[in-house]
Amino acid sequence: MPSLKRKPTMKSTKKTPKEITNDDPEVVIDHDKSKVECLCPKCGKKHIMNFHWIGRGTPRKYCQSCRDSI
């Protein structure tokens, strides 16, 4: 016995995508990257880098001065 509360509909329920208006096309925002505090494995100095990090803990990335000396 079918329920009287639910009535099957055969109509198409496709939604039209909303248009996104961008007033300033020169500004590009990358939502995957953010500023992350890193720890240099060589000298132990804390520094900030801009990259995508979803891991746990503090990422170990070489600082600019240690990267230049390698």
CNS distance restraints for C-alpha pairs under 8 A (distance, minus, plus):
assign (resid   3 and name CA) (resid   7 and name CA) 7.88 0.50 0.50
assign (resid  32 and name CA) (resid  51 and name CA) 7.71 0.50 0.50
assign (resid  32 and name CA) (resid  52 and name CA) 5.62 0.50 0.50
assign (resid  33 and name CA) (resid  50 and name CA) 6.19 0.50 0.50
assign (resid  33 and name CA) (resid  51 and name CA) 4.61 0.50 0.50
assign (resid  33 and name CA) (resid  52 and name CA) 4.36 0.50 0.50
assign (resid  33 and name CA) (resid  53 and name CA) 7.64 0.50 0.50
assign (resid  34 and name CA) (resid  50 and name CA) 5.28 0.50 0.50
assign (resid  34 and name CA) (resid  51 and name CA) 5.59 0.50 0.50
assign (resid  34 and name CA) (resid  52 and name CA) 6.15 0.50 0.50
assign (resid  34 and name CA) (resid  53 and name CA) 7.91 0.50 0.50
assign (resid  35 and name CA) (resid  48 and name CA) 6.32 0.50 0.50
assign (resid  35 and name CA) (resid  49 and name CA) 5.56 0.50 0.50
assign (resid  35 and name CA) (resid  50 and name CA) 4.38 0.50 0.50
assign (resid  35 and name CA) (resid  51 and name CA) 6.52 0.50 0.50
assign (resid  36 and name CA) (resid  48 and name CA) 5.51 0.50 0.50
assign (resid  36 and name CA) (resid  49 and name CA) 5.44 0.50 0.50
assign (resid  36 and name CA) (resid  50 and name CA) 6.09 0.50 0.50
assign (resid  36 and name CA) (resid  51 and name CA) 6.97 0.50 0.50
assign (resid  36 and name CA) (resid  53 and name CA) 7.41 0.50 0.50
assign (resid  37 and name CA) (resid  46 and name CA) 6.74 0.50 0.50
assign (resid  37 and name CA) (resid  47 and name CA) 5.70 0.50 0.50
assign (resid  37 and name CA) (resid  48 and name CA) 4.43 0.50 0.50
assign (resid  37 and name CA) (resid  49 and name CA) 6.47 0.50 0.50
assign (resid  37 and name CA) (resid  58 and name CA) 7.10 0.50 0.50
assign (resid  37 and name CA) (resid  59 and name CA) 7.62 0.50 0.50
assign (resid  38 and name CA) (resid  46 and name CA) 5.66 0.50 0.50
assign (resid  38 and name CA) (resid  47 and name CA) 5.38 0.50 0.50
assign (resid  38 and name CA) (resid  48 and name CA) 5.80 0.50 0.50
assign (resid  38 and name CA) (resid  49 and name CA) 6.83 0.50 0.50
assign (resid  38 and name CA) (resid  58 and name CA) 5.90 0.50 0.50
assign (resid  38 and name CA) (resid  59 and name CA) 5.17 0.50 0.50
assign (resid  38 and name CA) (resid  60 and name CA) 5.80 0.50 0.50
assign (resid  38 and name CA) (resid  61 and name CA) 5.98 0.50 0.50
assign (resid  39 and name CA) (resid  44 and name CA) 5.93 0.50 0.50
assign (resid  39 and name CA) (resid  45 and name CA) 5.83 0.50 0.50
assign (resid  39 and name CA) (resid  46 and name CA) 4.65 0.50 0.50
assign (resid  39 and name CA) (resid  47 and name CA) 6.45 0.50 0.50
assign (resid  39 and name CA) (resid  58 and name CA) 6.72 0.50 0.50
assign (resid  39 and name CA) (resid  59 and name CA) 6.35 0.50 0.50
assign (resid  39 and name CA) (resid  60 and name CA) 4.95 0.50 0.50
assign (resid  39 and name CA) (resid  61 and name CA) 6.03 0.50 0.50
assign (resid  39 and name CA) (resid  62 and name CA) 7.34 0.50 0.50
assign (resid  39 and name CA) (resid  63 and name CA) 7.87 0.50 0.50
assign (resid  40 and name CA) (resid  44 and name CA) 4.84 0.50 0.50
assign (resid  40 and name CA) (resid  45 and name CA) 5.38 0.50 0.50
assign (resid  40 and name CA) (resid  46 and name CA) 6.40 0.50 0.50
assign (resid  40 and name CA) (resid  47 and name CA) 7.62 0.50 0.50
assign (resid  40 and name CA) (resid  60 and name CA) 5.62 0.50 0.50
assign (resid  40 and name CA) (resid  61 and name CA) 5.22 0.50 0.50
assign (resid  40 and name CA) (resid  62 and name CA) 4.55 0.50 0.50
assign (resid  40 and name CA) (resid  63 and name CA) 5.58 0.50 0.50
assign (resid  41 and name CA) (resid  60 and name CA) 5.82 0.50 0.50
assign (resid  41 and name CA) (resid  61 and name CA) 6.72 0.50 0.50
assign (resid  41 and name CA) (resid  62 and name CA) 6.29 0.50 0.50
assign (resid  42 and name CA) (resid  62 and name CA) 6.96 0.50 0.50
assign (resid  42 and name CA) (resid  66 and name CA) 7.03 0.50 0.50
assign (resid  43 and name CA) (resid  66 and name CA) 7.54 0.50 0.50
assign (resid  45 and name CA) (resid  63 and name CA) 7.44 0.50 0.50
assign (resid  47 and name CA) (resid  63 and name CA) 6.72 0.50 0.50
assign (resid  53 and name CA) (resid  59 and name CA) 7.91 0.50 0.50
assign (resid  55 and name CA) (resid  59 and name CA) 7.79 0.50 0.50
assign (resid  62 and name CA) (resid  66 and name CA) 6.05 0.50 0.50
assign (resid  62 and name CA) (resid  67 and name CA) 5.76 0.50 0.50
assign (resid  63 and name CA) (resid  67 and name CA) 6.02 0.50 0.50
assign (resid  64 and name CA) (resid  68 and name CA) 6.17 0.50 0.50
assign (resid  65 and name CA) (resid  69 and name CA) 6.50 0.50 0.50
assign (resid  66 and name CA) (resid  70 and name CA) 6.46 0.50 0.50
